[in-house]
Structures are given as C-alpha cells and as structure tokens.
C-alpha cells in the first residue's frame, strides 16, 4: 500500500527543475518530472 499518495493537487504543484527528478508514493509508483514540464510514470514492485 502506498505510504505517501501522489494526489492530483500534489502532482499539479510539482514544478520542473533544471534536471529531471522523481517522486515516489512509497508503494512502488514513481513519477518522473522532466525539465520541459512533461512527466512519465514507472511502477516497480
């Protein structure tokens, strides 16, 4: 079970940085934010 849920509001408040970075929900879901503002998801169990 996810420890830190990535809510809609939390994801919308993430701002791009000069290099890409990842945020995790603690349950295996990762959201990667790229410098141009796009994002991708990865699930690792």
Secondary structure as UniProt FT lines:
FT   HELIX           8..12
FT   STRAND          21..24
FT   STRAND          29..33
FT   TURN            35..36
FT   STRAND          39..43
//
